[in-house]
Amino acid sequence: MNKAKDSLLMFAALFLFWLLLNASLANDVLMVGAVAAAVITFLFRNGLGFFSELRLNPRALLTTVLYFFFFIKELVKANLNLASVVLAPSLPLNPGIVKVRTRLKSRMGRLMLANSITLTPGTLTVEMLGEWLYIHWVTVDSADIDEATAAIVSGFEDYLEVMYG
């Protein structure tokens, strides 16, 4: 019964979102929206990972807000660091792929980590294999797994672990 309720809720949310995007109650808009919402609901009948793995408690919600500010800080810091590397006359690049480990267990937490790393200039998540992430790093400071993990992953992980586990 709970699965049917979840599916109905997902269908209603998708259909409402469709109506808001189209700003029309014309028959063709209603029909296309209903069909699209039904197909998406059927394809994702086991739920949407983002919503099902996110912890909905006060601590996790506060941490989500704090994560946003942490990410912005890291984004600005990485942009300034990469700009200083590019503008330096000696161009002190030391590119390479480093292997780092994550302690995150949830799929969505790992995906958020990989995306956060990729969105931060100077790093790009190349591959995820279980607890291992392979990161292209423009200025490799250390190829040691623990040091690279501390430099690239740990800050994001502290927040994501509270949010997703």
C-alpha positions in Angstrom: 0.0 0.0 0.0 2.8 2.4 0.8 4.4 1.8 -2.7 1.1 2.7 -4.3 0.9 5.9 -2.2 4.5 6.8 -3.1 3.7 6.3 -6.8 0.6 8.3 -6.7 2.5 11.1 -4.9 5.2 11.0 -7.5 2.7 11.1 -10.4 0.9 14.1 -8.8 4.2 16.0 -8.2 5.3 15.4 -11.8 2.0 16.3 -13.3 1.8 19.5 -11.2 5.3 20.4 -12.2 4.3 19.9 -15.9 1.3 22.1 -15.5 3.4 24.8 -13.8 5.9 24.7 -16.6 3.3 24.9 -19.3 1.0 27.4 -17.6 -1.9 26.0 -19.6 -4.9 23.8 -18.9 -5.6 23.0 -22.6 -6.7 19.4 -23.2 -3.5 18.5 -25.2 -1.3 19.8 -22.5 -3.2 17.9 -19.8 -3.0 14.7 -21.9 0.7 14.9 -22.6 1.5 15.8 -19.0 -0.6 12.9 -17.7 1.1 10.4 -20.1 4.6 11.8 -19.3 4.0 11.7 -15.6 2.6 8.2 -15.8 5.6 6.9 -17.9 8.1 8.5 -15.5 6.3 7.1 -12.5 6.3 3.7 -14.0 10.0 3.8 -14.9 10.9 5.0 -11.4 8.4 3.0 -9.4 11.1 2.0 -6.9 11.6 5.7 -6.1 14.0 8.4 -7.0 17.4 7.8 -5.3 17.9 11.4 -4.5 14.8 11.6 -2.4 14.9 8.1 -1.0 18.4 8.3 0.3 18.4 11.9 1.6 18.0 11.9 5.4 15.1 14.1 6.4 16.0 15.1 9.9 16.8 18.5 11.3 20.6 17.9 11.5 20.7 16.7 7.9 18.6 19.6 6.6 20.9 22.1 8.4 23.9 20.3 7.0 22.5 20.6 3.5 22.4 24.4 3.9 25.9 24.4 5.4 27.1 22.2 2.5 25.9 24.7 0.0 28.0 27.4 1.7 31.0 25.1 2.0 30.7 24.2 -1.7 30.6 27.9 -2.7 33.7 28.6 -0.5 35.6 25.6 -2.1 34.5 26.8 -5.6 35.8 30.3 -5.1 39.0 28.9 -3.5 39.6 26.5 -6.4 38.9 29.2 -9.0 41.5 31.5 -7.4 44.0 28.7 -7.1 43.6 27.6 -10.7 43.8 31.2 -11.9 47.1 31.7 -10.0 48.5 28.6 -11.6 47.4 29.6 -15.1 48.6 33.2 -14.7 52.0 32.2 -13.2 54.8 32.7 -15.7 56.2 29.2 -14.9 52.8 27.6 -15.3 53.3 25.1 -12.4 51.1 22.3 -13.7 51.6 18.8 -12.4 48.5 17.0 -13.9 47.7 13.4 -13.1 45.1 11.0 -12.0 45.0 10.2 -8.3 43.1 7.4 -6.5 41.0 8.5 -3.5 38.7 6.6 -1.1 35.3 7.6 0.1 33.6 6.4 3.3 30.2 7.3 1.9 27.9 4.3 1.6 24.9 5.7 -0.3 24.9 5.8 -4.1 23.5 9.4 -4.1 26.1 10.5 -1.5 28.8 9.2 -3.8 27.3 10.8 -6.8 27.0 14.1 -5.1 30.7 13.8 -4.0 31.8 13.0 -7.6 29.8 15.9 -9.0 31.1 18.3 -6.3 34.7 17.3 -7.1 34.0 17.7 -10.9 32.4 21.1 -10.5 35.4 22.4 -8.5 37.9 23.8 -11.0 41.2 21.8 -11.2 39.6 18.4 -10.5 37.5 16.0 -12.5 36.1 12.7 -11.4 37.0 10.3 -14.1 35.7 7.0 -12.6 33.9 5.6 -9.5 34.4 2.0 -8.6 32.8 1.2 -5.2 34.7 3.1 -2.5 37.3 4.3 -5.0 37.2 7.5 -7.1 39.8 8.3 -9.8 40.3 12.0 -10.0 42.2 14.0 -12.6 44.0 16.7 -10.7 45.6 19.6 -12.5 48.2 20.2 -9.7 48.9 16.8 -8.1 50.2 17.6 -4.6 50.5 14.0 -3.6 49.9 10.6 -5.2 49.5 9.1 -1.8 45.9 7.8 -1.4 45.4 9.2 2.1 46.9 12.6 1.4 45.0 13.0 -1.9 41.8 11.9 -0.1 42.3 14.5 2.6 43.0 17.2 0.1 40.2 16.5 -2.4 37.4 14.5 -0.7 37.3 14.9 3.1 35.7 18.4 3.3 32.8 17.4 1.0 32.5 14.0 2.6 32.0 15.4 6.1 28.8 17.1 5.0 27.6 14.4 2.6 27.9 11.7 5.3 25.4 13.5 7.5 23.1 14.2 4.5 23.2 10.7 2.9 25.3 8.3 5.0 
